[in-house]
Amino acid sequence: MKYFYTGALVVFGFAFNGSALGQAPENDLCMDAIDINEIFSTEVGEQLNVGPFSNVEATGESELAAGLVDDWFDPLEGEALPSVDQSVWFRFTGNGETYQITTYNGPGAAMYANDTQAALYSGSCDDLTLVTANDDLNGFWSANFGWYYSVLNFTAEAGVNYWLMVDGFNWEDDDTFQGMSEGTFSLRAVNAEPLIDRGVCSAARPIDEVFNSSTTAAQFVGPFDDTELVTGLGVDYEADMTGAECWEEGTDDGSVWFSFTGDGNSYYLGMFQCQLSNATFVYYFGFDNQLALYKGTCDGLVPVGCSEDINQADGQYWAEIGFDSEEGVEYFLRHDGYHYSNQLNEWSAEGTFCLTSTLSNTTIGISEVDAPVFSVFPNPTAEGVTITWTGDDNLADVTAFDLAGKEVAFYSNVQRGQNQDLGLPSGIYSLRVTTETTSGIIRLQVEK
């Protein structure tokens, strides 16, 4: 069910940026934008945040609507242009780094339906040039957990002035959920490594640091940015798909390449949410990527493994490949976003991500169809769950992470197939299940 917030809660948000009841926020106009340079770190992987801010009683800039037609999706009845109703403004100066910036429900914030729209401009308030815009993190998912918040990926050119406009979505449905999304929200930005020029095997980004034979704990490298705006890499219908035959849509959407040297050990290698610190959250559209692994040389690639989804039936759309590395052999990993189509529109999954590697204590010797399968039932759940996995191991350690990547619970020696009371509040979590020989991640929704 979608969230509704009382007037008292919305009034609570006024204090954070100087508004009073019936008065527009201090950053209602572009010329009065709030400086947010503080959240743009120059260290890759560091995420900083600021807020909350309010858009209650803010006015809108209807003159900007025409430029947002392909990015915002709240035109009112009988109109073609999106609705720019209650927008507030922020400003910063580019430093040459690449970022993912998101609106979110930070501490003390409460936004009606968790629903914002965001647009980034360069130039000056009287001469704005649209850089990028976004309506939802993922409009196909539930609003209850913030998937209607907004996400922007871009490279902030050094010395360029930028202006960020955040607006509330204007709902006009034939149900009980109508009206303007207003309230308070926060902003966060993470510095990500841009994968410019990594679109060919010969320019693969080395990731040897993610392979650690001295621990079974998951290792992470990144975050990386593969968005077309940042890399310039788009759909390539002429790409050689050898070794990527398991990709369901059979399309190269601007693949990026990584490389490493085998050490003779067995690993599970995949993409997912970064766990670089307890405060890091990055988003890749739908968490939906595809992987293909090769060995040899760029002029003579030999397919090793291919992965589309860990478990599509349970909504685990990220890819993971299990393989036995050969010592001294050069490997190349091809990462791609899934190609979506919904009759009227086509788009590619892209965003910010980390690569993760987990050491296996035993030889894997498997193809994708034999890869370990992890599942949780029921999902969503209000109480306990049953966690299962394939293989010979009957016990596993389970770690729960929230959407910010923070570890919130640990369960030792969970028995396969037995009910486990997780004791988690409502939210969406990632469960990392680790047995003696395998490891995997499950996305779980708790509704109470």
GIRA-V991446 format. One record per residue. N is the residue number from 1. RES is the residue in three letters. SS is DSSP state (alpha for helix, beta for strand, coil for the rest). PSI is psi as a letter, one per 20 degrees, with the letter a starting at -180 (NA if undefined). Layout:
N|RES|SS|PSI, N|RES|SS|PSI
This chain:
1|MET|coil|q, 2|LYS|coil|q, 3|TYR|coil|q, 4|PHE|coil|p, 5|TYR|coil|q, 6|THR|coil|r, 7|GLY|alpha|h, 8|ALA|alpha|h, 9|LEU|alpha|h, 10|VAL|alpha|g, 11|VAL|alpha|h, 12|PHE|alpha|h, 13|GLY|alpha|i, 14|PHE|alpha|h, 15|ALA|alpha|i, 16|PHE|alpha|h, 17|ASN|alpha|l, 18|GLY|coil|j, 19|SER|coil|q, 20|ALA|coil|r, 21|LEU|coil|p, 22|GLY|coil|j, 23|GLN|coil|p, 24|ALA|coil|q, 25|PRO|coil|q, 26|GLU|coil|h, 27|ASN|coil|k, 28|ASP|coil|h, 29|LEU|coil|q, 30|CYS|alpha|g, 31|MET|alpha|i, 32|ASP|alpha|k, 33|ALA|coil|q, 34|ILE|beta|p, 35|ASP|beta|p, 36|ILE|coil|k, 37|ASN|alpha|h, 38|GLU|alpha|h, 39|ILE|alpha|j, 40|PHE|coil|n, 41|SER|coil|q, 42|THR|coil|j, 43|GLU|coil|p, 44|VAL|coil|p, 45|GLY|coil|i, 46|GLU|coil|p, 47|GLN|beta|p, 48|LEU|beta|q, 49|ASN|beta|r, 50|VAL|beta|q, 51|GLY|beta|a, 52|PRO|beta|r, 53|PHE|beta|r, 54|SER|beta|q, 55|ASN|coil|j, 56|VAL|coil|p, 57|GLU|coil|j, 58|ALA|coil|q, 59|THR|coil|r, 60|GLY|coil|r, 61|GLU|coil|n, 62|SER|alpha|h, 63|GLU|alpha|i, 64|LEU|alpha|i, 65|ALA|alpha|h, 66|ALA|alpha|h, 67|GLY|alpha|i, 68|LEU|alpha|j, 69|VAL|coil|g, 70|ASP|coil|i, 71|ASP|coil|h, 72|TRP|coil|q, 73|PHE|coil|l, 74|ASP|coil|l, 75|PRO|coil|q, 76|LEU|coil|r, 77|GLU|coil|p, 78|GLY|coil|j, 79|GLU|coil|q, 80|ALA|coil|h, 81|LEU|coil|q, 82|PRO|coil|r, 83|SER|coil|o, 84|VAL|coil|n, 85|ASP|coil|g, 86|GLN|coil|m, 87|SER|coil|q, 88|VAL|beta|r, 89|TRP|beta|q, 90|PHE|beta|q, 91|ARG|beta|q, 92|PHE|beta|r, 93|THR|beta|p, 94|GLY|coil|q, 95|ASN|coil|j, 96|GLY|coil|i, 97|GLU|coil|r, 98|THR|beta|p, 99|TYR|beta|q, 100|GLN|beta|p, 101|ILE|beta|p, 102|THR|beta|q, 103|THR|beta|q, 104|TYR|beta|r, 105|ASN|coil|m, 106|GLY|coil|r, 107|PRO|coil|p, 108|GLY|coil|j, 109|ALA|coil|q, 110|ALA|coil|o, 111|MET|beta|p, 112|TYR|alpha|o, 113|ALA|alpha|j, 114|ASN|alpha|k, 115|ASP|coil|o, 116|THR|beta|r, 117|GLN|beta|q, 118|ALA|beta|q, 119|ALA|beta|p, 120|LEU|beta|p, 121|TYR|beta|q, 122|SER|beta|r, 123|GLY|beta|c, 124|SER|beta|r, 125|CYS|coil|h, 126|ASP|coil|j, 127|ASP|beta|m, 128|LEU|beta|p, 129|THR|beta|p, 130|LEU|beta|p, 131|VAL|beta|g, 132|THR|beta|q, 133|ALA|beta|q, 134|ASN|beta|q, 135|ASP|coil|f, 136|ASP|coil|q, 137|LEU|coil|g, 138|ASN|coil|n, 139|GLY|coil|i, 140|PHE|coil|i, 141|TRP|coil|r, 142|SER|coil|p, 143|ALA|alpha|h, 144|ASN|alpha|h, 145|PHE|alpha|k, 146|GLY|coil|j, 147|TRP|coil|i, 148|TYR|coil|j, 149|TYR|coil|r, 150|SER|coil|q, 151|VAL|beta|p, 152|LEU|beta|p, 153|ASN|beta|p, 154|PHE|beta|r, 155|THR|beta|p, 156|ALA|coil|o, 157|GLU|coil|p, 158|ALA|coil|p, 159|GLY|coil|i, 160|VAL|coil|p, 161|ASN|beta|p, 162|TYR|beta|q, 163|TRP|beta|p, 164|LEU|beta|p, 165|MET|beta|p, 166|VAL|beta|p, 167|ASP|beta|q, 168|GLY|beta|q, 169|PHE|coil|p, 170|ASN|beta|o, 171|TRP|beta|p, 172|GLU|beta|m, 173|ASP|coil|r, 174|ASP|coil|l, 175|ASP|coil|a, 176|THR|coil|i, 177|PHE|coil|n, 178|GLN|beta|r, 179|GLY|beta|a, 180|MET|beta|p, 181|SER|coil|o, 182|GLU|coil|r, 183|GLY|beta|b, 184|THR|beta|q, 185|PHE|beta|r, 186|SER|beta|r, 187|LEU|beta|q, 188|ARG|beta|q, 189|ALA|beta|p, 190|VAL|beta|p, 191|ASN|beta|p, 192|ALA|coil|q, 193|GLU|beta|o, 194|PRO|beta|p, 195|LEU|coil|l, 196|ILE|coil|p, 197|ASP|coil|j, 198|ARG|coil|j, 199|GLY|coil|j, 200|VAL|coil|q, 201|CYS|alpha|g, 202|SER|alpha|i, 203|ALA|alpha|k, 204|ALA|coil|q, 205|ARG|beta|o, 206|PRO|beta|p, 207|ILE|coil|k, 208|ASP|alpha|h, 209|GLU|alpha|i, 210|VAL|alpha|i, 211|PHE|coil|o, 212|ASN|coil|o, 213|SER|coil|j, 214|SER|coil|i, 215|THR|coil|q, 216|THR|coil|i, 217|ALA|coil|q, 218|ALA|coil|p, 219|GLN|beta|q, 220|PHE|beta|q, 221|VAL|beta|p, 222|GLY|beta|b, 223|PRO|beta|q, 224|PHE|beta|q, 225|ASP|beta|p, 226|ASP|coil|j, 227|THR|coil|q, 228|GLU|alpha|h, 229|LEU|alpha|h, 230|VAL|alpha|g, 231|THR|alpha|h, 232|GLY|coil|j, 233|LEU|coil|p, 234|GLY|coil|a, 235|VAL|coil|p, 236|ASP|beta|n, 237|TYR|coil|i, 238|GLU|coil|j, 239|ALA|coil|q, 240|ASP|coil|o, 241|MET|coil|j, 242|THR|coil|p, 243|GLY|coil|i, 244|ALA|coil|k, 245|GLU|coil|i, 246|CYS|coil|i, 247|TRP|coil|o, 248|GLU|coil|g, 249|GLU|coil|i, 250|GLY|coil|k, 251|THR|coil|p, 252|ASP|beta|o, 253|ASP|coil|l, 254|GLY|coil|l, 255|SER|coil|q, 256|VAL|beta|q, 257|TRP|beta|q, 258|PHE|beta|q, 259|SER|beta|q, 260|PHE|beta|r, 261|THR|beta|p, 262|GLY|coil|q, 263|ASP|coil|j, 264|GLY|coil|i, 265|ASN|coil|r, 266|SER|beta|p, 267|TYR|beta|q, 268|TYR|beta|p, 269|LEU|beta|p, 270|GLY|beta|a, 271|MET|beta|q, 272|PHE|beta|a, 273|GLN|coil|p, 274|CYS|coil|q, 275|GLN|coil|l, 276|LEU|coil|h, 277|SER|coil|r, 278|ASN|coil|i, 279|ALA|coil|j, 280|THR|coil|p, 281|PHE|coil|p, 282|VAL|coil|q, 283|TYR|coil|p, 284|TYR|beta|p, 285|PHE|alpha|o, 286|GLY|alpha|j, 287|PHE|alpha|k, 288|ASP|coil|n, 289|ASN|beta|r, 290|GLN|beta|q, 291|LEU|beta|q, 292|ALA|beta|p, 293|LEU|beta|p, 294|TYR|beta|r, 295|LYS|beta|r, 296|GLY|beta|c, 297|THR|beta|r, 298|CYS|coil|h, 299|ASP|coil|i, 300|GLY|beta|m, 301|LEU|beta|p, 302|VAL|beta|o, 303|PRO|beta|p, 304|VAL|beta|g, 305|GLY|beta|q, 306|CYS|beta|q, 307|SER|beta|p, 308|GLU|coil|f, 309|ASP|coil|q, 310|ILE|coil|g, 311|ASN|beta|n, 312|GLN|alpha|h, 313|ALA|alpha|h, 314|ASP|alpha|j, 315|GLY|coil|k, 316|GLN|beta|n, 317|TYR|coil|i, 318|TRP|coil|q, 319|ALA|coil|q, 320|GLU|beta|p, 321|ILE|beta|p, 322|GLY|beta|p, 323|PHE|beta|q, 324|ASP|beta|o, 325|SER|coil|q, 326|GLU|coil|p, 327|GLU|coil|p, 328|GLY|coil|i, 329|VAL|coil|p, 330|GLU|beta|p, 331|TYR|beta|q, 332|PHE|beta|p, 333|LEU|beta|p, 334|ARG|beta|o, 335|HIS|beta|p, 336|ASP|beta|q, 337|GLY|beta|q, 338|TYR|coil|q, 339|HIS|beta|o, 340|TYR|beta|q, 341|SER|beta|p, 342|ASN|coil|l, 343|GLN|coil|g, 344|LEU|coil|h, 345|ASN|coil|q, 346|GLU|beta|q, 347|TRP|beta|r, 348|SER|beta|p, 349|ALA|coil|p, 350|GLU|coil|r, 351|GLY|beta|b, 352|THR|beta|p, 353|PHE|beta|r, 354|CYS|beta|q, 355|LEU|beta|q, 356|THR|beta|q, 357|SER|beta|p, 358|THR|beta|p, 359|LEU|beta|p, 360|SER|beta|p, 361|ASN|coil|i, 362|THR|coil|r, 363|THR|coil|p, 364|ILE|coil|f, 365|GLY|coil|l, 366|ILE|coil|q, 367|SER|coil|r, 368|GLU|alpha|h, 369|VAL|alpha|i, 370|ASP|alpha|j, 371|ALA|coil|q, 372|PRO|coil|q, 373|VAL|coil|p, 374|PHE|beta|p, 375|SER|beta|q, 376|VAL|beta|p, 377|PHE|beta|q, 378|PRO|coil|r, 379|ASN|coil|o, 380|PRO|coil|r, 381|THR|beta|q, 382|ALA|coil|h, 383|GLU|coil|d, 384|GLY|coil|r, 385|VAL|beta|r, 386|THR|beta|p, 387|ILE|beta|p, 388|THR|beta|r, 389|TRP|beta|q, 390|THR|coil|r, 391|GLY|coil|a, 392|ASP|coil|i, 393|ASP|coil|p, 394|ASN|coil|i, 395|LEU|beta|q, 396|ALA|beta|q, 397|ASP|beta|p, 398|VAL|beta|p, 399|THR|beta|p, 400|ALA|beta|p, 401|PHE|beta|q, 402|ASP|coil|a, 403|LEU|coil|h, 404|ALA|coil|j, 405|GLY|coil|j, 406|LYS|coil|p, 407|GLU|beta|p, 408|VAL|beta|i, 409|ALA|beta|q, 410|PHE|beta|p, 411|TYR|beta|o, 412|SER|beta|q, 413|ASN|beta|l, 414|VAL|beta|p, 415|GLN|beta|p, 416|ARG|coil|p, 417|GLY|coil|i, 418|GLN|coil|q, 419|ASN|beta|p, 420|GLN|beta|p, 421|ASP|coil|o, 422|LEU|coil|h, 423|GLY|coil|k, 424|LEU|coil|q, 425|PRO|coil|r, 426|SER|coil|p, 427|GLY|beta|a, 428|ILE|beta|p, 429|TYR|beta|q, 430|SER|beta|p, 431|LEU|beta|o, 432|ARG|beta|o, 433|VAL|beta|p, 434|THR|beta|o, 435|THR|coil|a, 436|GLU|coil|h, 437|THR|coil|i, 438|THR|coil|r, 439|SER|beta|q, 440|GLY|beta|r, 441|ILE|beta|p, 442|ILE|beta|p, 443|ARG|beta|p, 444|LEU|beta|p, 445|GLN|beta|p, 446|VAL|beta|p, 447|GLU|coil|p, 448|LYS|coil|NA
